[in-house]
Amino acid sequence: MKDVTRMFQERAKEIDSYFFLLEELMIKEAKIAFSNGTIHKIDINLAQILRANGFLLLYNIVESSISQAIEAIHNEILTKEIEYDALNQLVKKEIFNYIKKNTKSDNFITGVQNIVTDILKFHPQSREIFSGNVDAREIKALSEKYGFSCKTNARKTKNGENLLTVKRHRNNLAHGFISFQECGKEYSIQQLIEIKDEVIHYVGNILHNVEDYLDKEMYKR
């Protein structure tokens, strides 16, 4: 889980750097000076495109961080060689549902020598957990499936309500339903920074909850 947290912190710094640059460009009406002496002004269309790109960065950190946190739960269970019977009913159910949905019987039989331990090898990889649909509701559903808390500091996170905004814009941009200019013109840089701060705080709180869940071995019965 420490690797997940470190990756999250690194990506959060990248996003902060991007938004800092955006703010400098938008607020101070910056211009780009090229080595040949050419000066290029950041026009309104380019500014809108740059703002819209912020939604892609934010969605990326949400999906990657939460996906890897779920995978970290299964990896810890495997690393500690916890037997299936020692797990709580929620985690047992998740493993069983994954096997039923994603594993062919021949592969299962081949991969299992000792069922009480080898069955734990069958679990979702981080890339399989979401597919462009993660928001606070999905994270809450995951927390209920595994038993970790989804409570956050509502004053700083607004309980993750802006994750839906981020998801919607990310999907519309990814599928070409809206142009980057159309998306970016809906928000000022101040609004985007507010969304960014709430999303980063929310994901950080959830990762802290998962770490607490692992420290207390709450996956056990």
Buried (B, 14 or more C-beta within 10 A) or exposed (E): BEEBBEBBBEBBEEBBEBBEEBBEBBEEEEEEEEEEEEEEEBEEEBBBBBBBBBBBBBBBBBBBBBBBBBBBBBBBBBEEEBEBEBBBEBBBEBBEEBBEEEBEEEEBEEEBEEEEBBBBBBBBEBEEBBEEEBBBBBBBEBBEBBBBBBEBEEEEBBBBBBBBBBBBBBBBBEEEEBBBBEBBBBBEBEEBBBBBBBBBBBBBBBBEBBBEBBEEEBBEE
